[in-house]
Amino acid sequence: MLGTPTRLHLLALAAEGERDVSALAAGAGVSLTTASQHLSKLKLAGLISSRRDGRRQIYVVDDPHILTVVQQMFEHIAPDGSLAPDPVPGQD
């Protein structure tokens, strides 16, 4: 489910806080249709939740376990997209 870069990007954005589909699409650099399709799959998998706010659908990652997984994944990715080296104990 998280092997698709677009889905991973949408999940990471939603993990930062509540956003509607247009904000998520803009943040991920995809169309509304593409974002909606990926968000539907993430929601069905239980990785993201949504609520209605008037006419807008608001998405968020509110499961602490999923938030931890997302955080740990990005801690192991270097800015160039490669795996980041493991931290040296005692050095921050």
PyMOL commands that set and color helices and strands:
alter all, ss='L'
color gray80, all
select helices_A, chain A and resi 5-15+21-28+32-44+64-75
alter helices_A, ss='H'
color red, helices_A
select strands_A, chain A and resi 19-20+49-53+56-60
alter strands_A, ss='S'
color yellow, strands_A
deselect
rebuild
show_as cartoon
